Amino acid sequence: MSNKLEMQVCLGSSCFSRGNKEMVLFIKEYLRKNHLEDKVLFKGARCLDLCSSGPNLVINGKIIQGVSLSMVEKILDQELEDIR
């Protein structure tokens, strides 16, 4: 069993068309840059059924809705602060 923090980004068509492709790339780079790749299990998720409020990001079961590329770094800084 993994003790890594789990993070998922919704890859449903609605979230994907709203910018989650770029967000995936940004999050991967953020994890690499901050040496968190071994502490975070990052993966795509199928549709979370929250299409109207996407793009959606899930961090350890906490759903964060309406995430934009301009705000994702601040969210990651806050949510991942304890594992640095």
PDB file with SEQRES, HELIX, SHEET and CRYST1 records, atoms N, CA, C and O in Angstrom:
SEQRES   1 A   84  MET SER ASN LYS LEU GLU MET GLN VAL CYS LEU GLY SER          
SEQRES   2 A   84  SER CYS PHE SER ARG GLY ASN LYS GLU MET VAL LEU PHE          
SEQRES   3 A   84  ILE LYS GLU TYR LEU ARG LYS ASN HIS LEU GLU ASP LYS          
SEQRES   4 A   84  VAL LEU PHE LYS GLY ALA ARG CYS LEU ASP LEU CYS SER          
SEQRES   5 A   84  SER GLY PRO ASN LEU VAL ILE ASN GLY LYS ILE ILE GLN          
SEQRES   6 A   84  GLY VAL SER LEU SER MET VAL GLU LYS ILE LEU ASP GLN          
SEQRES   7 A   84  GLU LEU GLU ASP ILE ARG                                      
HELIX    1 AA1 SER A   13  CYS A   15  1                                   3    
HELIX    2 AA2 PHE A   16  ASN A   20  3                                   5    
HELIX    3 AA3 LYS A   21  LYS A   33  1                                  13    
HELIX    4 AA4 CYS A   51  SER A   53  5                                   3    
HELIX    5 AA5 LEU A   69  GLU A   79  1                                  11    
HELIX    6 AA6 GLU A   81  ILE A   83  5                                   3    
SHEET    1 AA1 4 VAL A  40  ALA A  45  0                                        
SHEET    2 AA1 4 LEU A   5  CYS A  10  1                                        
SHEET    3 AA1 4 LEU A  57  ILE A  59 -1                                        
SHEET    4 AA1 4 LYS A  62  ILE A  64 -1                                        
CRYST1    1.000    1.000    1.000  90.00  90.00  90.00 P 1           1          
ATOM      1  N   MET A   1       0.845  -1.190   0.000  1.00  0.00           N  
ATOM      2  CA  MET A   1       0.000   0.000   0.000  1.00  0.00           C  
ATOM      3  C   MET A   1       0.886   1.249   0.000  1.00  0.00           C  
ATOM      4  O   MET A   1       1.866   1.337   0.740  1.00  0.00           O  
ATOM      5  N   SER A   2       0.524   2.187  -0.828  1.00  0.00           N  
ATOM      6  CA  SER A   2       1.325   3.397  -0.969  1.00  0.00           C  
ATOM      7  C   SER A   2       0.940   4.420   0.097  1.00  0.00           C  
ATOM      8  O   SER A   2      -0.234   4.562   0.441  1.00  0.00           O  
ATOM      9  N   ASN A   3       1.939   5.127   0.614  1.00  0.00           N  
ATOM     10  CA  ASN A   3       1.658   6.203   1.560  1.00  0.00           C  
ATOM     11  C   ASN A   3       1.797   7.568   0.893  1.00  0.00           C  
ATOM     12  O   ASN A   3       1.926   8.595   1.559  1.00  0.00           O  
ATOM     13  N   LYS A   4       1.767   7.555  -0.424  1.00  0.00           N  
ATOM     14  CA  LYS A   4       1.859   8.799  -1.177  1.00  0.00           C  
ATOM     15  C   LYS A   4       0.533   9.545  -1.132  1.00  0.00           C  
ATOM     16  O   LYS A   4      -0.535   8.939  -1.036  1.00  0.00           O  
ATOM     17  N   LEU A   5       0.617  10.843  -1.202  1.00  0.00           N  
ATOM     18  CA  LEU A   5      -0.571  11.667  -1.384  1.00  0.00           C  
ATOM     19  C   LEU A   5      -1.090  11.395  -2.793  1.00  0.00           C  
ATOM     20  O   LEU A   5      -0.309  11.304  -3.740  1.00  0.00           O  
ATOM     21  N   GLU A   6      -2.402  11.268  -2.927  1.00  0.00           N  
ATOM     22  CA  GLU A   6      -2.966  10.975  -4.238  1.00  0.00           C  
ATOM     23  C   GLU A   6      -3.602  12.222  -4.839  1.00  0.00           C  
ATOM     24  O   GLU A   6      -4.374  12.923  -4.186  1.00  0.00           O  
ATOM     25  N   MET A   7      -3.265  12.479  -6.087  1.00  0.00           N  
ATOM     26  CA  MET A   7      -3.805  13.626  -6.797  1.00  0.00           C  
ATOM     27  C   MET A   7      -4.308  13.155  -8.156  1.00  0.00           C  
ATOM     28  O   MET A   7      -3.612  12.442  -8.880  1.00  0.00           O  
ATOM     29  N   GLN A   8      -5.537  13.569  -8.490  1.00  0.00           N  
ATOM     30  CA  GLN A   8      -6.113  13.217  -9.775  1.00  0.00           C  
ATOM     31  C   GLN A   8      -6.637  14.467 -10.458  1.00  0.00           C  
ATOM     32  O   GLN A   8      -7.170  15.372  -9.815  1.00  0.00           O  
ATOM     33  N   VAL A   9      -6.478  14.497 -11.753  1.00  0.00           N  
ATOM     34  CA  VAL A   9      -7.052  15.572 -12.547  1.00  0.00           C  
ATOM     35  C   VAL A   9      -8.086  14.921 -13.454  1.00  0.00           C  
ATOM     36  O   VAL A   9      -7.827  13.883 -14.064  1.00  0.00           O  
ATOM     37  N   CYS A  10      -9.245  15.534 -13.535  1.00  0.00           N  
ATOM     38  CA  CYS A  10     -10.317  14.993 -14.363  1.00  0.00           C  
ATOM     39  C   CYS A  10      -9.935  15.127 -15.830  1.00  0.00           C  
ATOM     40  O   CYS A  10      -9.537  16.196 -16.293  1.00  0.00           O  
ATOM     41  N   LEU A  11     -10.064  14.017 -16.549  1.00  0.00           N  
ATOM     42  CA  LEU A  11      -9.760  14.030 -17.976  1.00  0.00           C  
ATOM     43  C   LEU A  11     -11.010  13.776 -18.809  1.00  0.00           C  
ATOM     44  O   LEU A  11     -10.923  13.387 -19.974  1.00  0.00           O  
ATOM     45  N   GLY A  12     -12.169  14.001 -18.203  1.00  0.00           N  
ATOM     46  CA  GLY A  12     -13.415  13.930 -18.970  1.00  0.00           C  
ATOM     47  C   GLY A  12     -13.403  14.991 -20.055  1.00  0.00           C  
ATOM     48  O   GLY A  12     -12.656  15.965 -19.967  1.00  0.00           O  
ATOM     49  N   SER A  13     -14.220  14.810 -21.069  1.00  0.00           N  
ATOM     50  CA  SER A  13     -14.144  15.700 -22.237  1.00  0.00           C  
ATOM     51  C   SER A  13     -14.422  17.160 -21.893  1.00  0.00           C  
ATOM     52  O   SER A  13     -13.815  18.053 -22.485  1.00  0.00           O  
ATOM     53  N   SER A  14     -15.322  17.422 -20.955  1.00  0.00           N  
ATOM     54  CA  SER A  14     -15.624  18.806 -20.597  1.00  0.00           C  
ATOM     55  C   SER A  14     -14.435  19.475 -19.920  1.00  0.00           C  
ATOM     56  O   SER A  14     -14.041  20.574 -20.308  1.00  0.00           O  
ATOM     57  N   CYS A  15     -13.866  18.830 -18.921  1.00  0.00           N  
ATOM     58  CA  CYS A  15     -12.701  19.402 -18.225  1.00  0.00           C  
ATOM     59  C   CYS A  15     -11.498  19.484 -19.165  1.00  0.00           C  
ATOM     60  O   CYS A  15     -10.741  20.454 -19.137  1.00  0.00           O  
ATOM     61  N   PHE A  16     -11.335  18.458 -19.991  1.00  0.00           N  
ATOM     62  CA  PHE A  16     -10.205  18.439 -20.911  1.00  0.00           C  
ATOM     63  C   PHE A  16     -10.290  19.618 -21.871  1.00  0.00           C  
ATOM     64  O   PHE A  16      -9.284  20.269 -22.152  1.00  0.00           O  
ATOM     65  N   SER A  17     -11.502  19.894 -22.378  1.00  0.00           N  
ATOM     66  CA  SER A  17     -11.659  20.997 -23.332  1.00  0.00           C  
ATOM     67  C   SER A  17     -11.510  22.357 -22.661  1.00  0.00           C  
ATOM     68  O   SER A  17     -11.289  23.361 -23.338  1.00  0.00           O  
ATOM     69  N   ARG A  18     -11.628  22.399 -21.334  1.00  0.00           N  
ATOM     70  CA  ARG A  18     -11.475  23.658 -20.594  1.00  0.00           C  
ATOM     71  C   ARG A  18     -10.047  23.884 -20.103  1.00  0.00           C  
ATOM     72  O   ARG A  18      -9.790  24.836 -19.365  1.00  0.00           O  
ATOM     73  N   GLY A  19      -9.123  23.024 -20.503  1.00  0.00           N  
ATOM     74  CA  GLY A  19      -7.730  23.305 -20.195  1.00  0.00           C  
ATOM     75  C   GLY A  19      -7.003  22.305 -19.323  1.00  0.00           C  
ATOM     76  O   GLY A  19      -5.884  22.578 -18.888  1.00  0.00           O  
ATOM     77  N   ASN A  20      -7.598  21.160 -19.053  1.00  0.00           N  
ATOM     78  CA  ASN A  20      -6.900  20.215 -18.187  1.00  0.00           C  
ATOM     79  C   ASN A  20      -5.679  19.579 -18.839  1.00  0.00           C  
ATOM     80  O   ASN A  20      -4.813  19.064 -18.133  1.00  0.00           O  
ATOM     81  N   LYS A  21      -5.587  19.600 -20.155  1.00  0.00           N  
ATOM     82  CA  LYS A  21      -4.378  19.087 -20.813  1.00  0.00           C  
ATOM     83  C   LYS A  21      -3.175  19.918 -20.377  1.00  0.00           C  
ATOM     84  O   LYS A  21      -2.142  19.371 -19.991  1.00  0.00           O  
ATOM     85  N   GLU A  22      -3.311  21.235 -20.439  1.00  0.00           N  
ATOM     86  CA  GLU A  22      -2.227  22.125 -20.008  1.00  0.00           C  
ATOM     87  C   GLU A  22      -1.977  21.991 -18.510  1.00  0.00           C  
ATOM     88  O   GLU A  22      -0.838  22.086 -18.053  1.00  0.00           O  
ATOM     89  N   MET A  23      -3.045  21.772 -17.751  1.00  0.00           N  
ATOM     90  CA  MET A  23      -2.898  21.638 -16.302  1.00  0.00           C  
ATOM     91  C   MET A  23      -2.095  20.385 -15.943  1.00  0.00           C  
ATOM     92  O   MET A  23      -1.275  20.410 -15.025  1.00  0.00           O  
ATOM     93  N   VAL A  24      -2.334  19.296 -16.665  1.00  0.00           N  
ATOM     94  CA  VAL A  24      -1.576  18.063 -16.433  1.00  0.00           C  
ATOM     95  C   VAL A  24      -0.083  18.327 -16.624  1.00  0.00           C  
ATOM     96  O   VAL A  24       0.735  17.931 -15.794  1.00  0.00           O  
ATOM     97  N   LEU A  25       0.257  18.986 -17.701  1.00  0.00           N  
ATOM     98  CA  LEU A  25       1.665  19.296 -17.971  1.00  0.00           C  
ATOM     99  C   LEU A  25       2.246  20.198 -16.887  1.00  0.00           C  
ATOM    100  O   LEU A  25       3.377  19.994 -16.445  1.00  0.00           O  
ATOM    101  N   PHE A  26       1.473  21.197 -16.458  1.00  0.00           N  
ATOM    102  CA  PHE A  26       1.943  22.117 -15.421  1.00  0.00           C  
ATOM    103  C   PHE A  26       2.168  21.369 -14.109  1.00  0.00           C  
ATOM    104  O   PHE A  26       3.195  21.565 -13.459  1.00  0.00           O  
ATOM    105  N   ILE A  27       1.227  20.517 -13.712  1.00  0.00           N  
ATOM    106  CA  ILE A  27       1.344  19.791 -12.441  1.00  0.00           C  
ATOM    107  C   ILE A  27       2.536  18.846 -12.471  1.00  0.00           C  
ATOM    108  O   ILE A  27       3.266  18.750 -11.484  1.00  0.00           O  
ATOM    109  N   LYS A  28       2.747  18.152 -13.570  1.00  0.00           N  
ATOM    110  CA  LYS A  28       3.917  17.260 -13.679  1.00  0.00           C  
ATOM    111  C   LYS A  28       5.211  18.046 -13.482  1.00  0.00           C  
ATOM    112  O   LYS A  28       6.109  17.605 -12.766  1.00  0.00           O  
ATOM    113  N   GLU A  29       5.298  19.207 -14.117  1.00  0.00           N  
ATOM    114  CA  GLU A  29       6.494  20.046 -13.988  1.00  0.00           C  
ATOM    115  C   GLU A  29       6.622  20.587 -12.564  1.00  0.00           C  
ATOM    116  O   GLU A  29       7.726  20.643 -12.022  1.00  0.00           O  
ATOM    117  N   TYR A  30       5.515  20.982 -11.961  1.00  0.00           N  
ATOM    118  CA  TYR A  30       5.507  21.478 -10.577  1.00  0.00           C  
ATOM    119  C   TYR A  30       6.045  20.401  -9.631  1.00  0.00           C  
ATOM    120  O   TYR A  30       6.887  20.686  -8.779  1.00  0.00           O  
ATOM    121  N   LEU A  31       5.566  19.177  -9.780  1.00  0.00           N  
ATOM    122  CA  LEU A  31       6.019  18.082  -8.919  1.00  0.00           C  
ATOM    123  C   LEU A  31       7.504  17.818  -9.107  1.00  0.00           C  
ATOM    124  O   LEU A  31       8.224  17.588  -8.135  1.00  0.00           O  
ATOM    125  N   ARG A  32       7.969  17.851 -10.366  1.00  0.00           N  
ATOM    126  CA  ARG A  32       9.392  17.630 -10.641  1.00  0.00           C  
ATOM    127  C   ARG A  32      10.238  18.748 -10.044  1.00  0.00           C  
ATOM    128  O   ARG A  32      11.237  18.495  -9.370  1.00  0.00           O  
ATOM    129  N   LYS A  33       9.828  19.976 -10.296  1.00  0.00           N  
ATOM    130  CA  LYS A  33      10.574  21.155  -9.846  1.00  0.00           C  
ATOM    131  C   LYS A  33      10.678  21.222  -8.321  1.00  0.00           C  
ATOM    132  O   LYS A  33      11.683  21.681  -7.778  1.00  0.00           O  
ATOM    133  N   ASN A  34       9.638  20.763  -7.645  1.00  0.00           N  
ATOM    134  CA  ASN A  34       9.609  20.819  -6.178  1.00  0.00           C  
ATOM    135  C   ASN A  34       9.985  19.495  -5.516  1.00  0.00           C  
ATOM    136  O   ASN A  34       9.788  19.315  -4.315  1.00  0.00           O  
ATOM    137  N   HIS A  35      10.527  18.573  -6.310  1.00  0.00           N  
ATOM    138  CA  HIS A  35      11.007  17.281  -5.804  1.00  0.00           C  
ATOM    139  C   HIS A  35       9.923  16.528  -5.033  1.00  0.00           C  
ATOM    140  O   HIS A  35      10.175  15.987  -3.956  1.00  0.00           O  
ATOM    141  N   LEU A  36       8.726  16.500  -5.591  1.00  0.00           N  
ATOM    142  CA  LEU A  36       7.590  15.843  -4.944  1.00  0.00           C  
ATOM    143  C   LEU A  36       7.126  14.601  -5.694  1.00  0.00           C  
ATOM    144  O   LEU A  36       6.132  13.984  -5.308  1.00  0.00           O  
ATOM    145  N   GLU A  37       7.824  14.227  -6.750  1.00  0.00           N  
ATOM    146  CA  GLU A  37       7.387  13.090  -7.558  1.00  0.00           C  
ATOM    147  C   GLU A  37       7.319  11.794  -6.762  1.00  0.00           C  
ATOM    148  O   GLU A  37       6.474  10.943  -7.042  1.00  0.00           O  
ATOM    149  N   ASP A  38       8.191  11.632  -5.778  1.00  0.00           N  
ATOM    150  CA  ASP A  38       8.177  10.410  -4.973  1.00  0.00           C  
ATOM    151  C   ASP A  38       7.179  10.481  -3.814  1.00  0.00           C  
ATOM    152  O   ASP A  38       6.981   9.492  -3.109  1.00  0.00           O  
ATOM    153  N   LYS A  39       6.558  11.630  -3.616  1.00  0.00           N  
ATOM    154  CA  LYS A  39       5.603  11.816  -2.519  1.00  0.00           C  
ATOM    155  C   LYS A  39       4.158  11.921  -2.987  1.00  0.00           C  
ATOM    156  O   LYS A  39       3.233  11.836  -2.179  1.00  0.00           O  
ATOM    157  N   VAL A  40       3.959  12.109  -4.302  1.00  0.00           N  
ATOM    158  CA  VAL A  40       2.618  12.319  -4.845  1.00  0.00           C  
ATOM    159  C   VAL A  40       2.363  11.313  -5.964  1.00  0.00           C  
ATOM    160  O   VAL A  40       3.150  11.194  -6.903  1.00  0.00           O  
ATOM    161  N   LEU A  41       1.247  10.590  -5.848  1.00  0.00           N  
ATOM    162  CA  LEU A  41       0.791   9.722  -6.916  1.00  0.00           C  
ATOM    163  C   LEU A  41      -0.169  10.548  -7.767  1.00  0.00           C  
ATOM    164  O   LEU A  41      -1.303  10.806  -7.362  1.00  0.00           O  
ATOM    165  N   PHE A  42       0.287  10.957  -8.937  1.00  0.00           N  
ATOM    166  CA  PHE A  42      -0.491  11.841  -9.803  1.00  0.00           C  
ATOM    167  C   PHE A  42      -1.008  11.042 -10.980  1.00  0.00           C  
ATOM    168  O   PHE A  42      -0.242  10.383 -11.682  1.00  0.00           O  
ATOM    169  N   LYS A  43      -2.334  11.104 -11.194  1.00  0.00           N  
ATOM    170  CA  LYS A  43      -2.915  10.352 -12.301  1.00  0.00           C  
ATOM    171  C   LYS A  43      -4.160  11.048 -12.814  1.00  0.00           C  
ATOM    172  O   LYS A  43      -4.724  11.924 -12.158  1.00  0.00           O  
ATOM    173  N   GLY A  44      -4.568  10.640 -13.986  1.00  0.00           N  
ATOM    174  CA  GLY A  44      -5.795  11.154 -14.576  1.00  0.00           C  
ATOM    175  C   GLY A  44      -6.984  10.394 -14.022  1.00  0.00           C  
ATOM    176  O   GLY A  44      -6.859   9.247 -13.593  1.00  0.00           O  
ATOM    177  N   ALA A  45      -8.120  11.033 -14.035  1.00  0.00           N  
ATOM    178  CA  ALA A  45      -9.352  10.401 -13.580  1.00  0.00           C  
ATOM    179  C   ALA A  45     -10.359  10.450 -14.715  1.00  0.00           C  
ATOM    180  O   ALA A  45     -10.360  11.377 -15.525  1.00  0.00           O  
ATOM    181  N   ARG A  46     -11.202   9.457 -14.761  1.00  0.00           N  
ATOM    182  CA  ARG A  46     -12.315   9.529 -15.692  1.00  0.00           C  
ATOM    183  C   ARG A  46     -13.244  10.620 -15.216  1.00  0.00           C  
ATOM    184  O   ARG A  46     -13.021  11.210 -14.159  1.00  0.00           O  
ATOM    185  N   CYS A  47     -14.250  10.888 -15.959  1.00  0.00           N  
ATOM    186  CA  CYS A  47     -15.181  11.956 -15.613  1.00  0.00           C  
ATOM    187  C   CYS A  47     -15.645  11.840 -14.163  1.00  0.00           C  
ATOM    188  O   CYS A  47     -16.030  10.763 -13.709  1.00  0.00           O  
ATOM    189  N   LEU A  48     -15.604  12.953 -13.447  1.00  0.00           N  
ATOM    190  CA  LEU A  48     -16.018  13.002 -12.041  1.00  0.00           C  
ATOM    191  C   LEU A  48     -17.489  13.377 -11.885  1.00  0.00           C  
ATOM    192  O   LEU A  48     -17.972  13.545 -10.766  1.00  0.00           O  
ATOM    193  N   ASP A  49     -18.204  13.508 -13.003  1.00  0.00           N  
ATOM    194  CA  ASP A  49     -19.625  13.886 -13.007  1.00  0.00           C  
ATOM    195  C   ASP A  49     -19.870  15.256 -12.388  1.00  0.00           C  
ATOM    196  O   ASP A  49     -20.921  15.499 -11.795  1.00  0.00           O  
ATOM    197  N   LEU A  50     -18.903  16.140 -12.529  1.00  0.00           N  
ATOM    198  CA  LEU A  50     -19.025  17.519 -12.053  1.00  0.00           C  
ATOM    199  C   LEU A  50     -18.705  18.469 -13.210  1.00  0.00           C  
ATOM    200  O   LEU A  50     -18.063  19.504 -13.031  1.00  0.00           O  
ATOM    201  N   CYS A  51     -19.165  18.092 -14.379  1.00  0.00           N  
ATOM    202  CA  CYS A  51     -18.773  18.769 -15.617  1.00  0.00           C  
ATOM    203  C   CYS A  51     -19.032  20.270 -15.609  1.00  0.00           C  
ATOM    204  O   CYS A  51     -18.206  21.045 -16.090  1.00  0.00           O  
ATOM    205  N   SER A  52     -20.162  20.680 -15.070  1.00  0.00           N  
ATOM    206  CA  SER A  52     -20.499  22.105 -15.127  1.00  0.00           C  
ATOM    207  C   SER A  52     -19.613  22.962 -14.239  1.00  0.00           C  
ATOM    208  O   SER A  52     -19.583  24.183 -14.391  1.00  0.00           O  
ATOM    209  N   SER A  53     -18.886  22.336 -13.307  1.00  0.00           N  
ATOM    210  CA  SER A  53     -18.032  23.111 -12.400  1.00  0.00           C  
ATOM    211  C   SER A  53     -16.546  22.845 -12.630  1.00  0.00           C  
ATOM    212  O   SER A  53     -15.722  23.219 -11.795  1.00  0.00           O  
ATOM    213  N   GLY A  54     -16.191  22.216 -13.729  1.00  0.00           N  
ATOM    214  CA  GLY A  54     -14.802  21.890 -14.005  1.00  0.00           C  
ATOM    215  C   GLY A  54     -14.037  23.059 -14.578  1.00  0.00           C  
ATOM    216  O   GLY A  54     -14.613  24.116 -14.836  1.00  0.00           O  
ATOM    217  N   PRO A  55     -12.769  22.883 -14.776  1.00  0.00           N  
ATOM    218  CA  PRO A  55     -11.946  21.714 -14.554  1.00  0.00           C  
ATOM    219  C   PRO A  55     -11.832  21.358 -13.066  1.00  0.00           C  
ATOM    220  O   PRO A  55     -11.846  22.221 -12.188  1.00  0.00           O  
ATOM    221  N   ASN A  56     -11.719  20.052 -12.826  1.00  0.00           N  
ATOM    222  CA  ASN A  56     -11.708  19.543 -11.460  1.00  0.00           C  
ATOM    223  C   ASN A  56     -10.404  18.837 -11.137  1.00  0.00           C  
ATOM    224  O   ASN A  56      -9.809  18.165 -11.979  1.00  0.00           O  
ATOM    225  N   LEU A  57      -9.981  19.008  -9.900  1.00  0.00           N  
ATOM    226  CA  LEU A  57      -8.762  18.417  -9.379  1.00  0.00           C  
ATOM    227  C   LEU A  57      -9.116  17.770  -8.048  1.00  0.00           C  
ATOM    228  O   LEU A  57      -9.843  18.359  -7.248  1.00  0.00           O  
ATOM    229  N   VAL A  58      -8.609  16.560  -7.802  1.00  0.00           N  
ATOM    230  CA  VAL A  58      -8.866  15.869  -6.539  1.00  0.00           C  
ATOM    231  C   VAL A  58      -7.521  15.640  -5.861  1.00  0.00           C  
ATOM    232  O   VAL A  58      -6.613  15.046  -6.442  1.00  0.00           O  
ATOM    233  N   ILE A  59      -7.405  16.122  -4.615  1.00  0.00           N  
ATOM    234  CA  ILE A  59      -6.172  15.932  -3.845  1.00  0.00           C  
ATOM    235  C   ILE A  59      -6.546  15.226  -2.554  1.00  0.00           C  
ATOM    236  O   ILE A  59      -7.219  15.793  -1.693  1.00  0.00           O  
ATOM    237  N   ASN A  60      -6.097  13.965  -2.428  1.00  0.00           N  
ATOM    238  CA  ASN A  60      -6.421  13.121  -1.269  1.00  0.00           C  
ATOM    239  C   ASN A  60      -7.915  13.120  -0.952  1.00  0.00           C  
ATOM    240  O   ASN A  60      -8.311  13.247   0.206  1.00  0.00           O  
ATOM    241  N   GLY A  61      -8.730  12.977  -1.975  1.00  0.00           N  
ATOM    242  CA  GLY A  61     -10.174  12.892  -1.800  1.00  0.00           C  
ATOM    243  C   GLY A  61     -10.894  14.229  -1.753  1.00  0.00           C  
ATOM    244  O   GLY A  61     -12.124  14.265  -1.800  1.00  0.00           O  
ATOM    245  N   LYS A  62     -10.162  15.317  -1.662  1.00  0.00           N  
ATOM    246  CA  LYS A  62     -10.761  16.654  -1.638  1.00  0.00           C  
ATOM    247  C   LYS A  62     -10.933  17.145  -3.070  1.00  0.00           C  
ATOM    248  O   LYS A  62      -9.958  17.289  -3.806  1.00  0.00           O  
ATOM    249  N   ILE A  63     -12.175  17.401  -3.458  1.00  0.00           N  
ATOM    250  CA  ILE A  63     -12.458  17.856  -4.820  1.00  0.00           C  
ATOM    251  C   ILE A  63     -12.366  19.381  -4.871  1.00  0.00           C  
ATOM    252  O   ILE A  63     -13.017  20.089  -4.102  1.00  0.00           O  
ATOM    253  N   ILE A  64     -11.557  19.852  -5.778  1.00  0.00           N  
ATOM    254  CA  ILE A  64     -11.406  21.296  -5.989  1.00  0.00           C  
ATOM    255  C   ILE A  64     -11.947  21.587  -7.375  1.00  0.00           C  
ATOM    256  O   ILE A  64     -11.431  21.085  -8.374  1.00  0.00           O  
ATOM    257  N   GLN A  65     -12.994  22.405  -7.429  1.00  0.00           N  
ATOM    258  CA  GLN A  65     -13.696  22.651  -8.684  1.00  0.00           C  
ATOM    259  C   GLN A  65     -13.318  24.000  -9.288  1.00  0.00           C  
ATOM    260  O   GLN A  65     -12.876  24.914  -8.592  1.00  0.00           O  
ATOM    261  N   GLY A  66     -13.500  24.096 -10.579  1.00  0.00           N  
ATOM    262  CA  GLY A  66     -13.260  25.360 -11.281  1.00  0.00           C  
ATOM    263  C   GLY A  66     -11.811  25.789 -11.282  1.00  0.00           C  
ATOM    264  O   GLY A  66     -11.515  26.981 -11.203  1.00  0.00           O  
ATOM    265  N   VAL A  67     -10.906  24.833 -11.372  1.00  0.00           N  
ATOM    266  CA  VAL A  67      -9.476  25.131 -11.319  1.00  0.00           C  
ATOM    267  C   VAL A  67      -9.002  25.647 -12.673  1.00  0.00           C  
ATOM    268  O   VAL A  67      -9.268  25.039 -13.709  1.00  0.00           O  
ATOM    269  N   SER A  68      -8.311  26.756 -12.652  1.00  0.00           N  
ATOM    270  CA  SER A  68      -7.733  27.291 -13.883  1.00  0.00           C  
ATOM    271  C   SER A  68      -6.215  27.201 -13.793  1.00  0.00           C  
ATOM    272  O   SER A  68      -5.647  27.059 -12.710  1.00  0.00           O  
ATOM    273  N   LEU A  69      -5.588  27.285 -14.930  1.00  0.00           N  
ATOM    274  CA  LEU A  69      -4.130  27.217 -14.978  1.00  0.00           C  
ATOM    275  C   LEU A  69      -3.504  28.333 -14.159  1.00  0.00           C  
ATOM    276  O   LEU A  69      -2.445  28.147 -13.560  1.00  0.00           O  
ATOM    277  N   SER A  70      -4.155  29.494 -14.129  1.00  0.00           N  
ATOM    278  CA  SER A  70      -3.606  30.631 -13.395  1.00  0.00           C  
ATOM    279  C   SER A  70      -3.675  30.449 -11.878  1.00  0.00           C  
ATOM    280  O   SER A  70      -2.954  31.133 -11.151  1.00  0.00           O  
ATOM    281  N   MET A  71      -4.516  29.552 -11.388  1.00  0.00           N  
ATOM    282  CA  MET A  71      -4.655  29.382  -9.944  1.00  0.00           C  
ATOM    283  C   MET A  71      -4.103  28.059  -9.427  1.00  0.00           C  
ATOM    284  O   MET A  71      -4.049  27.852  -8.215  1.00  0.00           O  
ATOM    285  N   VAL A  72      -3.694  27.159 -10.317  1.00  0.00           N  
ATOM    286  CA  VAL A  72      -3.302  25.824  -9.873  1.00  0.00           C  
ATOM    287  C   VAL A  72      -2.022  25.845  -9.025  1.00  0.00           C  
ATOM    288  O   VAL A  72      -1.901  25.049  -8.094  1.00  0.00           O  
ATOM    289  N   GLU A  73      -1.081  26.721  -9.320  1.00  0.00           N  
ATOM    290  CA  GLU A  73       0.155  26.750  -8.524  1.00  0.00           C  
ATOM    291  C   GLU A  73      -0.141  27.130  -7.078  1.00  0.00           C  
ATOM    292  O   GLU A  73       0.412  26.524  -6.159  1.00  0.00           O  
ATOM    293  N   LYS A  74      -0.996  28.112  -6.860  1.00  0.00           N  
ATOM    294  CA  LYS A  74      -1.370  28.514  -5.504  1.00  0.00           C  
ATOM    295  C   LYS A  74      -2.069  27.363  -4.778  1.00  0.00           C  
ATOM    296  O   LYS A  74      -1.810  27.120  -3.599  1.00  0.00           O  
ATOM    297  N   ILE A  75      -2.944  26.663  -5.478  1.00  0.00           N  
ATOM    298  CA  ILE A  75      -3.643  25.514  -4.884  1.00  0.00           C  
ATOM    299  C   ILE A  75      -2.639  24.437  -4.492  1.00  0.00           C  
ATOM    300  O   ILE A  75      -2.717  23.896  -3.390  1.00  0.00           O  
ATOM    301  N   LEU A  76      -1.704  24.121  -5.372  1.00  0.00           N  
ATOM    302  CA  LEU A  76      -0.697  23.103  -5.069  1.00  0.00           C  
ATOM    303  C   LEU A  76       0.187  23.527  -3.906  1.00  0.00           C  
ATOM    304  O   LEU A  76       0.506  22.716  -3.037  1.00  0.00           O  
ATOM    305  N   ASP A  77       0.581  24.794  -3.887  1.00  0.00           N  
ATOM    306  CA  ASP A  77       1.391  25.293  -2.768  1.00  0.00           C  
ATOM    307  C   ASP A  77       0.674  25.075  -1.441  1.00  0.00           C  
ATOM    308  O   ASP A  77       1.283  24.638  -0.465  1.00  0.00           O  
ATOM    309  N   GLN A  78      -0.624  25.381  -1.408  1.00  0.00           N  
ATOM    310  CA  GLN A  78      -1.406  25.243  -0.169  1.00  0.00           C  
ATOM    311  C   GLN A  78      -1.637  23.779   0.187  1.00  0.00           C  
ATOM    312  O   GLN A  78      -1.427  23.379   1.332  1.00  0.00           O  
ATOM    313  N   GLU A  79      -2.064  22.984  -0.777  1.00  0.00           N  
ATOM    314  CA  GLU A  79      -2.454  21.601  -0.506  1.00  0.00           C  
ATOM    315  C   GLU A  79      -1.258  20.674  -0.249  1.00  0.00           C  
ATOM    316  O   GLU A  79      -1.395  19.670   0.451  1.00  0.00           O  
ATOM    317  N   LEU A  80      -0.114  20.996  -0.797  1.00  0.00           N  
ATOM    318  CA  LEU A  80       1.059  20.125  -0.665  1.00  0.00           C  
ATOM    319  C   LEU A  80       2.060  20.642   0.355  1.00  0.00           C  
ATOM    320  O   LEU A  80       3.143  20.078   0.507  1.00  0.00           O  
ATOM    321  N   GLU A  81       1.708  21.696   1.046  1.00  0.00           N  
ATOM    322  CA  GLU A  81       2.618  22.324   2.017  1.00  0.00           C  
ATOM    323  C   GLU A  81       3.131  21.329   3.066  1.00  0.00           C  
ATOM    324  O   GLU A  81       4.304  21.368   3.437  1.00  0.00           O  
ATOM    325  N   ASP A  82       2.261  20.449   3.537  1.00  0.00           N  
ATOM    326  CA  ASP A  82       2.632  19.530   4.617  1.00  0.00           C  
ATOM    327  C   ASP A  82       3.547  18.401   4.214  1.00  0.00           C  
ATOM    328  O   ASP A  82       4.113  17.733   5.079  1.00  0.00           O  
ATOM    329  N   ILE A  83       3.710  18.165   2.921  1.00  0.00           N  
ATOM    330  CA  ILE A  83       4.556  17.029   2.507  1.00  0.00           C  
ATOM    331  C   ILE A  83       5.915  17.467   1.981  1.00  0.00           C  
ATOM    332  O   ILE A  83       6.710  16.627   1.558  1.00  0.00           O  
ATOM    333  N   ARG A  84       6.187  18.727   1.998  1.00  0.00           N  
ATOM    334  CA  ARG A  84       7.471  19.216   1.496  1.00  0.00           C  
ATOM    335  C   ARG A  84       8.609  18.831   2.415  1.00  0.00           C  
ATOM    336  O   ARG A  84       9.763  19.164   2.142  1.00  0.00           O  
TER     337      ARG A  84                                                      
END                                                                             
